[in-house]
């Protein structure tokens, strides 16, 4: 009775991962657990005044342990911690349940992710450097109150100093006349800083460009109601249709768990579909894995802008950012908070970083017009949404569960594009005409160039279709000539190919040679004799155009193909490696798959690359309209028929 | 005063194209006008008892006339009519305003579209044919009440008889035990019929396959409420935000007209965006142009299944099909009716074939998180939706207007897939394994194979960006090596290329060589000096895999490329030609563009191909879940900044 009461009281909090009564093995770390990690490291002498917590993440238990875990049995709980002290990076493994340090080792050759205090805390040092002061003076900037300087990490080794030192790349902006500093970069002036000694190693000043005075104050523009606009109300007066019990979400035959991971955002687990009373496994885990954003301007200060956003910035900046009710999620949404460790180990709570809501009413699940009657069923979907904001860019990240067993994964990009200030006012008199010279960006405002860049997202999809062991099948559509057919000369047919090894499962999209990508369970047959399966159906995406031997591209090599498959290895979670800061690209999916491991009838992970090139347009300034990209995971011969036939009218 | 009153009373009806007071030049034909066309042809002796109206469509006035037309001035009104009489096809042009026949000529070498009475009216003749009776008896079918036979036109010349005769391709199905006949085809038995003499020229019986008894009664499946489902209400208590005045829709700075064309469905016209008090032209006209659906099974009865659905079936079957409130469109939708001519010339009204509604509330138009505050504006969109149903397939067709100047065009495919009955029960014991033989379809139920096929939609987009004369620009992203850069080896840059002639503007999607497709106005520069433009941004699409020399593929050749540009020629409206029935592919976009006409700074039309391959899955039976595909038309350097910055909070 006592225990049940505790659980009932606790149920609400479990969702947020902040109840320590008896967490599920895949719950996010609770406040109490963050403090256990702190205490263990502090008591071991590793959290002194010069020690910083660069990363504290749940270490997932092995899959078999999770799948066999029963409520009431002991829950394995561990944390992976990265500590940074006096230029050295340490990796710790903390057994939270036993309150003990399982391992501690110094890592050579990698850099801990930059701390927020490193990125934002160098402003004063920089503005006291005589070379910087002189450079600013050349630009007419003598009052430095409105000048802000930051240092950013570099994902790859761009300069030799990174081989032995922790190097930050500094630049400044000037915000006089504005309430923020985007669009006000001070061009031509960059610096390199030793982050341990806080000394500026080098100041580079290539060209003096006047600071722009263009309008960037997007929030001060007067509101202008569109004539005749009437309110649209969405309400769910009897409450939400989804239930959450002990951290498990149930909705329209779907069952799943989620936690909010400080590095990759929402992590979905144990995604199952109830089919005629049977709980059938679809996906053990799904989440973002990495984010790669290379910029395309070869000038000083821009040529080094290649971001591995998730892995580089989760410590200093963080992907967990609040959602605004009524703007980011509709009136019927429920919200969830997240936790992450601060630099000194104390957890910080992030309010409303995830919302869950149903959308309904305007599209049919299916319909058919026959004999003058329209038959069909209305549909609804469940959206799990978060927002990743890495400096200027805002990415809305959706997992949209459909009633028919499909999951849409979508990314909505908005926020502020990165701009370069130009001495040239605009493109007038520089027409885009035949044989015009190539461009690295376009003017989006006077003296302001939106610099070309790419966005590549790697999604890690640990599908377990009807069980842990799956195979990857590519169904290729191939032209068949029909030499003896009197009516047709050609047709396409499907060739089913099972990928034996990792290299066989590297998929590229070509309209000339289309294929369908499926995770099938060769051990489970559906009623018609086909192996049960789930298809990964690509959406609009892009491939990197950079040279494969370019070091930043080696790090973001997941952008070279649209899909990859690996055998499940718990140490391989991040497509650009665990430590992308100043990385030599010795970790990551392109490295792992070189081993060409067997992938038949075993525990597999799929890696989908969602990418888009971005040549900014005037309309993207000063904040860009949201642009969505998506892909779908959908049942393929998983059910015995259309699973939404029996929906209520 | 009198006139104003008439207009006011008439305003409501004008939208539906059934008010004859003073129509806009681009309004659909009214009931009165259909009867004028009838009267003129009847009085000229062309609408006798053996004459049939195979097509009656608005003939659009020349663009300059429309653009210069003012309310109160004379409205040019004409109809294009195709008459079919005793095997002959005639083309008439009727001046509706003057009530006279402008031209009348017999067309050799083309076939009028099949009439509904030809498709469905041959059942009795077929079932009296001794060869058919014998063939049915071999299958155990002696009671023919439950057997239904139809004849379909063939888009291309599959047999030599089509060169001189009007040939229908007949087949039968048996619906005993069901309330419809989809999924109950009688395999192996086909026939060819002379449609003029109604004689069966040939009966082909290649194999006896038992008629399937599998379940197809999708509407009889008991409803099963998902546990915990609560209602979601969408309401717009103060009414819609869009206004319609004299047939023009205004919504959130957008202005446009539409008519419902019996051949291609909704036709949008004079699409303009009000920008700071200026009415700026975006698109003169946008509509579906054609639909090509080739099937991929080489056996008798299937090898001839290649449909040019819009052009072949609008007369006999028709794209205008009703929408069901609450299923196809939400509670706040408004509905519009359509008109089309019946076989004997009398117009038929189609209720609720188009709906218009706003969707709002769950996605931000833009957002940015800065200094612990989320900034942003909620968005809404206006959806103009229709449903095309050609026999088994249902296509929802959306034009979705965004507040930021973009238009999403989307197709949602649902309905019943075409199935072939198989003697083999299912795939059990026929595993899909390495080096499995190729497939032409997959089992979707016992004895029932979903046959592989493609869907290709050609959209005709007469963009007029800031005026009639535009150029087509492809912005190509090309790799640049940086031999002297210390930090990077490569980057991509943009090369702007203006297409001089039609062949330069044929666009194919390759991830290795991406490009952005734009209509620009070289005569109008935006505030930053760029020509104003609109981009056509492709969505997920496909390319035909058939051999280009295959006659059906020649007819559906628009499926070989993803975008085409032509100079505007009012006789070139249909991507597979005006008369696709038994066509030799002498008309259509692949033929026109061989002329390689100049396309710089002139009136242009863009043709977007939206395609997808469809290998059916078990979940697609007996009705398939709706699958959406889309593309976007969006402003590119058209505005001076993000046009939704000033939206109300």
Interface residues (C-beta under 8 A of the other chain):
Chain A: X158 X159 X180 X218 X219 X221 X222 X223 X224 X225 X226 X227 X228 X229 X230 X231 X232 X233 X234 X235 X236 X237 X238 X239 X240 X241 X242 X243 X250 X251 X252 X253 X296 X297 X298 X303 X304 X306 X321 X322 X323 X324 X326 X327 X328 X329 X330 X331 X332 X357 X358 X359 X360 X361 X362 X363 X364 X365 X366 X367 X368 X369 X370 X371 X374 X375 X376 X377 X378 X379 X380 X383 X387 X389 X392 X394 X396 X402 X403 X404 X405 X406 X412 X414 X415 X416 X426 X427 X428 X429 X430 X431 X432 X433 X434 X436 X438 X439 X440 X442 X443 X444 X445 X446 X452 X473 X475 X477 X478 X479 X480 X481 X482 X485 X486 X487 X488 X489 X490 X491 X492 X493 X494 X495 X496 X497 X498 X500 X508 X509 X510 X511 X512 X514 X516 X520 X525 X526 X527 X528 X529 X530 X531 X535 X538 X539 X540 X541 X542 X543 X545 X546 X547 X549 X550 X551 X552 X553 X562 X613 X615 X617 X618 X619 X620 X621 X622 X623 X624 X625 X626 X628 X634 X635 X636 X637 X638 X639 X640 X641 X642 X643 X644 X645 X646 X647 X648 X649
Chain B: X158 X159 X180 X218 X219 X221 X222 X223 X224 X225 X226 X227 X228 X229 X230 X231 X232 X233 X234 X235 X236 X237 X238 X239 X240 X241 X242 X243 X250 X251 X252 X253 X296 X297 X298 X303 X304 X306 X321 X322 X323 X324 X326 X327 X328 X329 X330 X331 X332 X357 X358 X359 X360 X361 X362 X363 X364 X365 X366 X367 X368 X369 X370 X371 X374 X375 X376 X377 X378 X379 X380 X383 X387 X389 X394 X396 X402 X403 X404 X405 X406 X412 X414 X415 X416 X426 X427 X428 X429 X430 X431 X432 X433 X434 X436 X438 X439 X440 X442 X443 X444 X445 X446 X452 X473 X475 X477 X478 X479 X480 X481 X482 X485 X486 X487 X488 X489 X490 X491 X492 X493 X494 X495 X496 X497 X498 X500 X508 X509 X510 X511 X512 X514 X516 X520 X525 X526 X527 X528 X529 X530 X531 X535 X538 X539 X540 X541 X542 X543 X545 X546 X547 X549 X550 X551 X552 X553 X562 X613 X615 X617 X618 X619 X620 X621 X622 X623 X624 X625 X626 X628 X634 X635 X636 X637 X638 X639 X640 X641 X642 X643 X644 X645 X646 X647 X648 X649
